[in-house]
Amino acid sequence: MLKCNICNNSFETLKSNTHIIPRCLIVETKENGKNVYISPRKLHERNQTDLVLDNGWCEFCEKLFSEDDAFAKLFIKDKKYIIGQRTSKIKNEIELGIEEHEATCGPPLKRFLVGIILRHSIFLMIKESLDLLGPHFEALRELYFTSKTSDASYPLSIIKYTDLRLMGYPTREKYQGLNAVSGIFGSYKMILFVNKQHLCPKEFEQLLITSKQVRILVTTSNDSNMKKEIIKRITDLKGKEE
């Protein structure tokens, strides 16, 4: 019997040739941009192939991931849930805006990202003996199977880059000393703050994705020195929009 790394149940067989990131999103970036896999020492462009795994999880969990992926396609590629957008220009012609989606998208967005992070974490453990999540793997695994993801647990924020089109497999980052795991899907960078206190930097508080609001910062990817200023200005922009 083989143990599923997601649900922990045992099966005679596990799924083969499973994708870490939804195939529909990978195909889009192959046509319009690049797929990127970030390892601890290298950034790998993957225009012809994508990451797949054998015997990582069971058919039941794969069906759950397929449901998440179907939602992600509607959100990211089809842009089904957008209800408003405002953009403007600030210093050095950097674009700044807010993209608002239906509030019902909050929980499935977190579930989608947690699922992708779990899949990639298992891939790294099996293929490269690398630990992406440490002690948070089990907590995120349990969070994935809760009927309703909590807004307070593992805060989520999303930034949309208007000049970006790639697929970035989840990797670790730090924001003001707080650990996070982020992935890039098309133009959207999804950031999950992963720490015991479930904290995020204060400048991200207006950008958190919750069950009550889905507001996404819209900017450009070449503004690394401006990120803090842009995020702090989100409150002012929200006021103008309202």
PAPA-674630 format. One record per residue: residue number from 0; residue in three letters; x, y, z of N, C-alpha, C in turn. Coordinates in nm, 3 decimals. Layout:
% residues N
 pos code     n.u     n.v     n.w    ca.u    ca.v    ca.w     c.u     c.v     c.w
 NUM  Ala       X       Y       Z       X       Y       Z       X       Y       Z
...
//
This chain:
% residues 242
 pos code     n.u     n.v     n.w    ca.u    ca.v    ca.w     c.u     c.v     c.w
   0  Met   0.083  -0.120   0.000   0.000   0.000   0.000   0.088   0.126   0.000
   1  Leu   0.039   0.227  -0.069   0.112   0.354  -0.079   0.034   0.463  -0.006
   2  Lys   0.107   0.546   0.067   0.044   0.652   0.146   0.040   0.782   0.067
   3  Cys  -0.078   0.844   0.061  -0.093   0.974  -0.005  -0.030   1.081   0.083
   4  Asn   0.053   1.164   0.024   0.121   1.270   0.100   0.030   1.388   0.134
   5  Ile  -0.091   1.390   0.078  -0.184   1.500   0.105  -0.285   1.460   0.212
   6  Cys  -0.362   1.354   0.187  -0.468   1.315   0.281  -0.422   1.212   0.384
   7  Asn  -0.303   1.154   0.364  -0.245   1.056   0.456  -0.316   0.920   0.454
   8  Asn  -0.407   0.898   0.361  -0.471   0.767   0.348  -0.386   0.676   0.260
   9  Ser  -0.408   0.547   0.272  -0.329   0.448   0.197  -0.410   0.391   0.081
  10  Phe  -0.341   0.368  -0.032  -0.405   0.318  -0.152  -0.311   0.218  -0.220
  11  Glu  -0.368   0.136  -0.304  -0.285   0.042  -0.379  -0.200   0.115  -0.483
  12  Thr  -0.256   0.222  -0.541  -0.181   0.302  -0.638  -0.206   0.449  -0.611
  13  Leu  -0.111   0.532  -0.651  -0.125   0.677  -0.646  -0.122   0.731  -0.788
  14  Lys  -0.158   0.855  -0.804  -0.166   0.916  -0.936  -0.027   0.932  -0.998
  15  Ser  -0.022   0.919  -1.131   0.103   0.938  -1.206   0.090   1.059  -1.297
  16  Asn   0.202   1.116  -1.330   0.210   1.227  -1.426   0.118   1.342  -1.386
  17  Thr   0.122   1.378  -1.258   0.039   1.487  -1.207   0.115   1.618  -1.217
  18  His   0.044   1.725  -1.256   0.103   1.856  -1.272   0.104   1.932  -1.139
  19  Ile   0.209   2.010  -1.118   0.216   2.095  -0.999   0.128   2.218  -1.019
  20  Ile   0.134   2.277  -1.136   0.053   2.394  -1.173  -0.044   2.351  -1.282
  21  Pro  -0.167   2.404  -1.280  -0.268   2.363  -1.380  -0.217   2.371  -1.523
  22  Arg  -0.246   2.268  -1.598  -0.202   2.261  -1.738  -0.253   2.379  -1.820
  23  Cys  -0.377   2.421  -1.796  -0.434   2.530  -1.875  -0.357   2.660  -1.856
  24  Leu  -0.305   2.684  -1.736  -0.227   2.806  -1.712  -0.088   2.794  -1.771
  25  Ile  -0.030   2.674  -1.765   0.103   2.653  -1.822   0.100   2.673  -1.972
  26  Val  -0.002   2.620  -2.040  -0.012   2.636  -2.185  -0.020   2.783  -2.221
  27  Glu  -0.095   2.862  -2.145  -0.108   3.004  -2.175   0.025   3.076  -2.166
  28  Thr   0.103   3.048  -2.063   0.230   3.117  -2.049   0.333   3.067  -2.149
  29  Lys   0.320   2.943  -2.193   0.411   2.896  -2.298   0.389   2.974  -2.427
  30  Glu   0.265   3.020  -2.447   0.235   3.095  -2.568   0.269   3.243  -2.552
  31  Asn   0.259   3.294  -2.427   0.271   3.437  -2.407   0.389   3.480  -2.320
  32  Gly   0.456   3.386  -2.258   0.564   3.426  -2.167   0.654   3.309  -2.135
  33  Lys   0.689   3.292  -2.009   0.782   3.187  -1.968   0.729   3.115  -1.845
  34  Asn   0.765   2.988  -1.834   0.744   2.915  -1.710   0.876   2.917  -1.634
  35  Val   0.869   2.945  -1.506   0.991   2.961  -1.428   0.986   2.871  -1.306
  36  Tyr   1.091   2.796  -1.285   1.104   2.713  -1.167   1.223   2.766  -1.087
  37  Ile   1.200   2.805  -0.962   1.305   2.864  -0.880   1.352   2.762  -0.778
  38  Ser   1.478   2.724  -0.787   1.539   2.636  -0.687   1.625   2.723  -0.596
  39  Pro   1.680   2.669  -0.487   1.758   2.752  -0.397   1.876   2.823  -0.463
  40  Arg   1.928   2.769  -0.572   2.048   2.829  -0.631   2.027   2.881  -0.772
  41  Lys   1.919   2.843  -0.838   1.903   2.880  -0.978   1.759   2.917  -1.010
  42  Leu   1.744   2.996  -1.113   1.614   3.024  -1.171   1.612   2.959  -1.308
  43  His   1.521   2.865  -1.329   1.518   2.786  -1.451   1.400   2.828  -1.538
  44  Glu   1.426   2.866  -1.661   1.319   2.892  -1.756   1.277   2.760  -1.817
  45  Arg   1.146   2.737  -1.821   1.095   2.609  -1.868   0.990   2.635  -1.975
  46  Asn   1.034   2.658  -2.098   0.941   2.689  -2.206   0.885   2.564  -2.273
  47  Gln   0.951   2.450  -2.262   0.908   2.331  -2.334   0.848   2.225  -2.242
  48  Thr   0.891   2.220  -2.118   0.841   2.119  -2.026   0.793   2.184  -1.897
  49  Asp   0.719   2.110  -1.817   0.674   2.160  -1.688   0.689   2.049  -1.584
  50  Leu   0.678   2.086  -1.458   0.703   1.990  -1.351   0.586   1.895  -1.334
  51  Val   0.615   1.766  -1.337   0.514   1.662  -1.312   0.571   1.564  -1.211
  52  Leu   0.483   1.490  -1.146   0.525   1.400  -1.038   0.444   1.271  -1.043
  53  Asp   0.512   1.160  -1.014   0.446   1.030  -1.000   0.438   0.993  -0.853
  54  Asn   0.327   0.932  -0.814   0.312   0.874  -0.680   0.326   0.976  -0.567
  55  Gly   0.275   1.096  -0.591   0.279   1.198  -0.487   0.153   1.203  -0.403
  56  Trp   0.037   1.181  -0.469  -0.091   1.187  -0.399  -0.193   1.099  -0.471
  57  Cys  -0.308   1.084  -0.409  -0.407   0.988  -0.457  -0.503   1.052  -0.558
  58  Glu  -0.588   0.967  -0.615  -0.685   1.014  -0.714  -0.787   1.108  -0.651
  59  Phe  -0.827   1.082  -0.526  -0.922   1.169  -0.458  -0.865   1.310  -0.445
  60  Cys  -0.741   1.323  -0.400  -0.679   1.455  -0.384  -0.658   1.522  -0.519
  61  Glu  -0.627   1.443  -0.620  -0.612   1.499  -0.755  -0.743   1.559  -0.803
  62  Lys  -0.855   1.498  -0.769  -0.985   1.553  -0.807  -1.010   1.686  -0.736
  63  Leu  -0.970   1.694  -0.609  -0.983   1.820  -0.537  -0.897   1.928  -0.602
  64  Phe  -0.774   1.893  -0.638  -0.687   1.989  -0.706  -0.747   2.032  -0.839
  65  Ser  -0.810   1.940  -0.909  -0.871   1.974  -1.038  -0.983   2.076  -1.020
  66  Glu  -1.058   2.064  -0.912  -1.162   2.163  -0.883  -1.100   2.300  -0.856
  67  Asp  -0.992   2.301  -0.778  -0.921   2.428  -0.752  -0.868   2.487  -0.881
  68  Asp  -0.813   2.403  -0.966  -0.753   2.449  -1.091  -0.859   2.506  -1.185
  69  Ala  -0.978   2.446  -1.184  -1.087   2.496  -1.268  -1.127   2.636  -1.222
  70  Phe  -1.132   2.658  -1.091  -1.160   2.792  -1.040  -1.049   2.889  -1.080
  71  Ala  -0.923   2.846  -1.067  -0.811   2.934  -1.100  -0.815   2.976  -1.246
  72  Lys  -0.855   2.886  -1.334  -0.868   2.921  -1.475  -0.969   3.033  -1.494
  73  Leu  -1.085   3.021  -1.428  -1.188   3.124  -1.439  -1.139   3.257  -1.382
  74  Phe  -1.063   3.251  -1.273  -1.015   3.373  -1.207  -0.901   3.437  -1.284
  75  Ile  -0.799   3.359  -1.318  -0.675   3.413  -1.376  -0.686   3.432  -1.526
  76  Lys  -0.729   3.330  -1.595  -0.727   3.333  -1.742  -0.854   3.396  -1.800
  77  Asp  -0.971   3.354  -1.749  -1.097   3.403  -1.804  -1.143   3.534  -1.741
  78  Lys  -1.084   3.570  -1.626  -1.116   3.696  -1.557  -1.267   3.709  -1.532
  79  Lys  -1.326   3.602  -1.488  -1.471   3.595  -1.472  -1.523   3.679  -1.357
  80  Tyr  -1.443   3.695  -1.251  -1.496   3.750  -1.127  -1.463   3.898  -1.105
  81  Ile  -1.399   3.965  -1.201  -1.365   4.106  -1.186  -1.493   4.190  -1.183
  82  Ile  -1.504   4.277  -1.082  -1.620   4.366  -1.074  -1.581   4.513  -1.081
  83  Gly  -1.452   4.543  -1.081  -1.409   4.682  -1.091  -1.259   4.693  -1.098
  84  Gln  -1.212   4.800  -1.161  -1.068   4.824  -1.171  -1.042   4.973  -1.186
  85  Arg  -0.939   5.019  -1.120  -0.897   5.159  -1.130  -0.746   5.162  -1.137
  86  Thr  -0.690   5.234  -1.231  -0.545   5.248  -1.241  -0.510   5.394  -1.263
  87  Ser  -0.389   5.430  -1.225  -0.337   5.565  -1.245  -0.186   5.557  -1.256
  88  Lys  -0.124   5.669  -1.289   0.022   5.675  -1.299   0.077   5.755  -1.181
  89  Ile   0.187   5.705  -1.125   0.256   5.779  -1.021   0.400   5.798  -1.063
  90  Lys   0.484   5.829  -0.970   0.623   5.863  -0.995   0.689   5.769  -1.096
  91  Asn   0.765   5.825  -1.190   0.839   5.750  -1.291   0.748   5.666  -1.381
  92  Glu   0.624   5.713  -1.396   0.529   5.647  -1.486   0.496   5.504  -1.444
  93  Ile   0.514   5.472  -1.319   0.478   5.339  -1.270   0.327   5.333  -1.254
  94  Glu   0.269   5.226  -1.303   0.124   5.211  -1.297   0.083   5.161  -1.159
  95  Leu  -0.024   5.216  -1.108  -0.077   5.177  -0.978  -0.227   5.165  -0.988
  96  Gly  -0.282   5.064  -0.932  -0.426   5.049  -0.937  -0.477   4.944  -0.842
  97  Ile  -0.608   4.929  -0.841  -0.675   4.825  -0.764  -0.766   4.749  -0.858
  98  Glu  -0.759   4.617  -0.849  -0.849   4.530  -0.922  -0.936   4.459  -0.819
  99  Glu  -1.066   4.476  -0.831  -1.157   4.419  -0.733  -1.235   4.303  -0.795
 100  His  -1.246   4.195  -0.717  -1.318   4.077  -0.761  -1.431   4.045  -0.663
 101  Glu  -1.520   3.957  -0.703  -1.627   3.916  -0.615  -1.570   3.859  -0.485
 102  Ala  -1.630   3.897  -0.372  -1.578   3.856  -0.241  -1.580   3.705  -0.223
 103  Thr  -1.669   3.637  -0.293  -1.676   3.491  -0.279  -1.549   3.422  -0.328
 104  Cys  -1.462   3.495  -0.398  -1.337   3.437  -0.449  -1.232   3.418  -0.340
 105  Gly  -1.249   3.486  -0.225  -1.146   3.481  -0.122  -1.108   3.341  -0.077
 106  Pro  -1.201   3.263  -0.023  -1.167   3.127   0.024  -1.112   3.036  -0.086
 107  Pro  -1.173   3.029  -0.206  -1.115   2.939  -0.307  -0.979   2.985  -0.357
 108  Leu  -0.949   3.115  -0.352  -0.815   3.161  -0.389  -0.711   3.108  -0.292
 109  Lys  -0.742   3.116  -0.163  -0.647   3.064  -0.064  -0.632   2.913  -0.078
 110  Arg  -0.743   2.845  -0.100  -0.737   2.700  -0.117  -0.654   2.662  -0.238
 111  Phe  -0.670   2.736  -0.348  -0.591   2.710  -0.469  -0.442   2.726  -0.440
 112  Leu  -0.403   2.837  -0.379  -0.261   2.861  -0.354  -0.205   2.759  -0.255
 113  Val  -0.279   2.729  -0.149  -0.232   2.628  -0.052  -0.212   2.494  -0.122
 114  Gly  -0.304   2.458  -0.211  -0.291   2.333  -0.285  -0.167   2.330  -0.373
 115  Ile  -0.140   2.441  -0.442  -0.020   2.450  -0.526   0.106   2.440  -0.441
 116  Ile   0.106   2.509  -0.328   0.223   2.506  -0.239   0.246   2.365  -0.186
 117  Leu   0.140   2.296  -0.147   0.155   2.158  -0.099   0.210   2.068  -0.208
 118  Arg   0.157   2.081  -0.329   0.204   1.998  -0.440   0.352   2.022  -0.468
 119  His   0.390   2.149  -0.472   0.531   2.178  -0.501   0.622   2.135  -0.386
 120  Ser   0.573   2.149  -0.263   0.651   2.104  -0.147   0.678   1.954  -0.156
 121  Ile   0.575   1.876  -0.193   0.592   1.731  -0.206   0.689   1.700  -0.320
 122  Phe   0.675   1.772  -0.431   0.767   1.752  -0.544   0.912   1.775  -0.499
 123  Leu   0.937   1.884  -0.427   1.073   1.915  -0.383   1.125   1.810  -0.285
 124  Met   1.038   1.762  -0.197   1.081   1.660  -0.101   1.119   1.530  -0.173
 125  Ile   1.038   1.489  -0.270   1.062   1.361  -0.338   1.176   1.370  -0.438
 126  Lys   1.179   1.477  -0.517   1.275   1.488  -0.626   1.409   1.549  -0.586
 127  Glu   1.409   1.641  -0.490   1.532   1.714  -0.459   1.569   1.712  -0.312
 128  Ser   1.491   1.642  -0.230   1.515   1.634  -0.085   1.523   1.773  -0.021
 129  Leu   1.438   1.863  -0.067   1.433   2.000  -0.015   1.303   2.019   0.063
 130  Asp   1.311   2.099   0.169   1.196   2.124   0.255   1.149   2.267   0.235
 131  Leu   1.037   2.285   0.169   0.986   2.420   0.140   0.913   2.481   0.260
 132  Leu   0.843   2.400   0.338   0.752   2.453   0.440   0.793   2.426   0.583
 133  Gly   0.883   2.332   0.607   0.922   2.300   0.744   0.802   2.258   0.826
 134  Pro   0.788   2.311   0.949   0.678   2.269   1.036   0.541   2.313   0.988
 135  His   0.534   2.399   0.888   0.406   2.449   0.840   0.338   2.354   0.741
 136  Phe   0.409   2.253   0.694   0.349   2.162   0.598   0.223   2.097   0.655
 137  Glu   0.233   2.046   0.776   0.119   1.976   0.834   0.002   2.072   0.858
 138  Ala   0.033   2.193   0.905  -0.074   2.291   0.930  -0.144   2.330   0.801
 139  Leu  -0.068   2.348   0.693  -0.129   2.384   0.564  -0.206   2.266   0.506
 140  Arg  -0.156   2.146   0.529  -0.229   2.027   0.483  -0.366   2.021   0.551
 141  Glu  -0.370   2.045   0.682  -0.497   2.045   0.754  -0.585   2.161   0.709
 142  Leu  -0.524   2.278   0.686  -0.601   2.393   0.640  -0.667   2.365   0.506
 143  Tyr  -0.598   2.294   0.419  -0.653   2.264   0.287  -0.783   2.185   0.298
 144  Phe  -0.794   2.099   0.397  -0.910   2.012   0.408  -1.021   2.069   0.497
 145  Thr  -1.002   2.188   0.552  -1.111   2.250   0.628  -1.218   2.296   0.532
 146  Ser  -1.343   2.292   0.576  -1.454   2.327   0.487  -1.453   2.474   0.451
 147  Lys  -1.397   2.557   0.540  -1.391   2.701   0.512  -1.258   2.754   0.563
 148  Thr  -1.174   2.801   0.472  -1.044   2.851   0.515  -1.062   2.979   0.596
 149  Ser  -0.982   2.993   0.699  -0.992   3.108   0.788  -0.918   3.228   0.729
 150  Asp  -0.979   3.346   0.744  -0.912   3.467   0.700  -0.787   3.494   0.783
 151  Ala  -0.791   3.458   0.912  -0.682   3.490   1.002  -0.563   3.395   0.986
 152  Ser  -0.587   3.272   0.944  -0.480   3.174   0.932  -0.405   3.192   0.801
 153  Tyr  -0.275   3.210   0.809  -0.189   3.223   0.693  -0.244   3.329   0.595
 154  Pro  -0.224   3.457   0.629  -0.279   3.566   0.546  -0.231   3.557   0.401
 155  Leu  -0.322   3.595   0.310  -0.295   3.590   0.166  -0.306   3.729   0.106
 156  Ser  -0.210   3.764   0.021  -0.214   3.889  -0.053  -0.175   3.861  -0.198
 157  Ile  -0.231   3.941  -0.291  -0.204   3.921  -0.433  -0.166   4.054  -0.498
 158  Ile  -0.062   4.050  -0.580  -0.021   4.167  -0.659  -0.028   4.129  -0.805
 159  Lys  -0.087   4.215  -0.887  -0.094   4.193  -1.031   0.007   4.284  -1.101
 160  Tyr   0.095   4.224  -1.183   0.194   4.300  -1.259   0.148   4.309  -1.404
 161  Thr   0.122   4.430  -1.450   0.068   4.447  -1.585   0.169   4.414  -1.694
 162  Asp   0.298   4.415  -1.661   0.402   4.390  -1.761   0.463   4.251  -1.747
 163  Leu   0.395   4.163  -1.674   0.452   4.032  -1.644   0.363   3.922  -1.700
 164  Arg   0.426   3.818  -1.756   0.352   3.703  -1.803   0.440   3.580  -1.790
 165  Leu   0.434   3.513  -1.675   0.515   3.393  -1.654   0.450   3.306  -1.549
 166  Met   0.508   3.190  -1.528   0.461   3.096  -1.428   0.576   3.071  -1.331
 167  Gly   0.562   3.114  -1.208   0.668   3.097  -1.109   0.626   2.998  -1.003
 168  Tyr   0.692   2.883  -0.998   0.659   2.782  -0.897   0.687   2.838  -0.758
 169  Pro   0.612   2.796  -0.656   0.624   2.853  -0.522   0.768   2.850  -0.469
 170  Thr   0.805   2.960  -0.407   0.938   2.971  -0.347   0.928   3.055  -0.220
 171  Arg   1.028   3.042  -0.133   1.026   3.115  -0.007   1.077   3.258  -0.025
 172  Glu   1.017   3.350   0.050   1.059   3.490   0.051   1.049   3.543   0.192
 173  Lys   1.100   3.663   0.212   1.083   3.733   0.340   1.035   3.875   0.313
 174  Tyr   0.940   3.919   0.392   0.889   4.055   0.387   0.902   4.113   0.527
 175  Gln   0.992   4.208   0.543   1.018   4.268   0.674   1.043   4.162   0.781
 176  Gly   1.120   4.062   0.746   1.156   3.957   0.840   1.053   3.849   0.858
 177  Leu   0.938   3.861   0.793   0.832   3.759   0.805   0.839   3.664   0.687
 178  Asn   0.835   3.535   0.716   0.843   3.434   0.611   0.716   3.429   0.528
 179  Ala   0.734   3.403   0.400   0.621   3.388   0.309   0.660   3.289   0.200
 180  Val   0.559   3.232   0.136   0.579   3.149   0.017   0.493   3.210  -0.093
 181  Ser   0.553   3.236  -0.208   0.480   3.301  -0.315   0.495   3.225  -0.446
 182  Gly   0.393   3.237  -0.530   0.398   3.181  -0.665   0.343   3.284  -0.762
 183  Ile   0.384   3.275  -0.888   0.336   3.367  -0.991   0.258   3.289  -1.095
 184  Phe   0.138   3.335  -1.123   0.049   3.267  -1.216  -0.001   3.367  -1.319
 185  Gly   0.064   3.367  -1.435   0.031   3.466  -1.536   0.081   3.602  -1.494
 186  Ser  -0.011   3.692  -1.459   0.025   3.826  -1.413   0.011   3.841  -1.262
 187  Tyr  -0.037   3.738  -1.194  -0.068   3.749  -1.052   0.039   3.684  -0.965
 188  Lys   0.093   3.760  -0.873   0.183   3.705  -0.771   0.103   3.686  -0.644
 189  Met   0.089   3.560  -0.600   0.013   3.527  -0.481   0.110   3.499  -0.367
 190  Ile   0.090   3.569  -0.256   0.183   3.564  -0.142   0.109   3.511  -0.020
 191  Leu   0.154   3.399   0.033   0.099   3.342   0.155   0.201   3.361   0.267
 192  Phe   0.162   3.434   0.371   0.253   3.460   0.482   0.250   3.340   0.576
 193  Val   0.367   3.280   0.594   0.379   3.151   0.662   0.465   3.168   0.787
 194  Asn   0.398   3.193   0.899   0.468   3.206   1.027   0.373   3.167   1.138
 195  Lys   0.427   3.134   1.255   0.347   3.080   1.364   0.243   3.180   1.414
 196  Gln   0.276   3.310   1.404   0.186   3.413   1.454   0.079   3.452   1.352
 197  His   0.090   3.400   1.229  -0.004   3.434   1.122  -0.008   3.584   1.097
 198  Leu   0.110   3.643   1.090   0.122   3.787   1.071   0.163   3.820   0.928
 199  Cys   0.133   3.944   0.887   0.185   3.999   0.763   0.235   4.139   0.793
 200  Pro   0.326   4.195   0.712   0.369   4.333   0.733   0.251   4.429   0.729
 201  Lys   0.258   4.535   0.806   0.145   4.628   0.816   0.104   4.686   0.682
 202  Glu   0.202   4.710   0.592   0.166   4.769   0.465   0.087   4.675   0.375
 203  Phe   0.082   4.547   0.413   0.003   4.451   0.336  -0.140   4.436   0.391
 204  Glu  -0.168   4.495   0.505  -0.297   4.470   0.569  -0.414   4.514   0.483
 205  Gln  -0.397   4.622   0.405  -0.504   4.667   0.317  -0.517   4.580   0.192
 206  Leu  -0.424   4.487   0.174  -0.422   4.404   0.055  -0.459   4.259   0.083
 207  Leu  -0.500   4.228   0.205  -0.527   4.089   0.238  -0.655   4.041   0.168
 208  Ile  -0.647   3.919   0.115  -0.762   3.855   0.052  -0.840   3.783   0.161
 209  Thr  -0.967   3.819   0.176  -1.050   3.760   0.280  -1.183   3.714   0.221
 210  Ser  -1.268   3.660   0.306  -1.400   3.618   0.262  -1.493   3.737   0.242
 211  Lys  -1.446   3.857   0.277  -1.529   3.977   0.264  -1.483   4.069   0.152
 212  Gln  -1.358   4.058   0.110  -1.311   4.142   0.001  -1.194   4.077  -0.073
 213  Val  -1.190   4.100  -0.202  -1.078   4.055  -0.285  -1.032   4.177  -0.364
 214  Arg  -0.936   4.248  -0.308  -0.879   4.366  -0.371  -0.732   4.339  -0.398
 215  Ile  -0.691   4.361  -0.521  -0.557   4.325  -0.566  -0.483   4.450  -0.613
 216  Leu  -0.362   4.468  -0.565  -0.278   4.579  -0.610  -0.234   4.554  -0.753
 217  Val  -0.250   4.653  -0.839  -0.205   4.646  -0.978  -0.087   4.740  -0.995
 218  Thr   0.025   4.688  -1.044   0.144   4.770  -1.062   0.231   4.708  -1.171
 219  Thr   0.357   4.749  -1.178   0.451   4.693  -1.274   0.563   4.621  -1.201
 220  Ser   0.631   4.530  -1.269   0.728   4.443  -1.202   0.866   4.505  -1.187
 221  Asn   0.893   4.620  -1.247   1.027   4.678  -1.243   1.039   4.790  -1.141
 222  Asp   0.960   4.781  -1.035   0.953   4.890  -0.938   0.992   4.845  -0.797
 223  Ser   1.093   4.758  -0.787   1.126   4.698  -0.658   1.157   4.803  -0.551
 224  Asn   1.215   4.915  -0.590   1.246   5.020  -0.493   1.123   5.099  -0.451
 225  Met   1.013   5.077  -0.522   0.892   5.154  -0.494   0.786   5.071  -0.424
 226  Lys   0.811   4.943  -0.402   0.704   4.855  -0.352   0.643   4.906  -0.222
 227  Lys   0.727   4.947  -0.128   0.674   4.990   0.000   0.587   5.114  -0.017
 228  Glu   0.636   5.209  -0.096   0.558   5.331  -0.118   0.425   5.300  -0.186
 229  Ile   0.428   5.211  -0.285   0.306   5.177  -0.358   0.205   5.110  -0.265
 230  Ile   0.251   5.015  -0.187   0.159   4.943  -0.098   0.100   5.038   0.006
 231  Lys   0.180   5.131   0.057   0.129   5.225   0.156   0.023   5.317   0.096
 232  Arg   0.032   5.340  -0.034  -0.062   5.431  -0.099  -0.193   5.364  -0.135
 233  Ile  -0.206   5.237  -0.106  -0.327   5.164  -0.143  -0.450   5.221  -0.073
 234  Thr  -0.435   5.265   0.052  -0.548   5.320   0.125  -0.600   5.447   0.059
 235  Asp  -0.509   5.534   0.017  -0.549   5.657  -0.050  -0.624   5.627  -0.179
 236  Leu  -0.574   5.529  -0.254  -0.638   5.494  -0.381  -0.776   5.435  -0.357
 237  Lys  -0.790   5.356  -0.249  -0.921   5.300  -0.217  -1.020   5.412  -0.188
 238  Gly  -0.973   5.516  -0.116  -1.060   5.627  -0.085  -1.109   5.700  -0.208
 239  Lys  -1.019   5.720  -0.306  -1.056   5.787  -0.430  -1.154   5.704  -0.508
 240  Glu  -1.134   5.572  -0.506  -1.221   5.484  -0.583  -1.363   5.484  -0.528
 241  Glu  -1.374   5.488  -0.395  -1.504   5.483  -0.331  -1.573   5.618  -0.331
//
